[in-house]
Amino acid sequence: MNIYVGNLSYEVTGEDLQKAFEVFGHVESAKVIKDMYTGRSKGFGFVEMSTEFEAQAAINDLNGTELKGRNLKVGKAHPRTGGRQDRGEHGGGWRS
């Protein structure tokens, strides 16, 4: 199950997320999303856990808890809509 983790401190790393979530079970991946131009964290990330049971336990226990000075917003991730893949071949609003 894919989990959204928001309100991250800019200092939080994927390793920090991994450590926080592995208490609840096997973490397949943990990634902080970064701006492609600056490399700076966008303040959110995703954690993929092996089972829905483990993921739900993590969501229930970690939502609202503090990590590096910020209270986490943790919930089930939903598929993107209206993203880059939905904008056509040019990937944006410009016209040729």
ABEGO torsion letter per residue (X at the ends): XBBBBBGBBAABBAAAAAAAAAAAEBBABBBBBBBAAAGBBAGBBBBBBABAAAAAAAAAAABGBBBGGBBBBBBBBBBBBGBAAAAEAAGBABBX
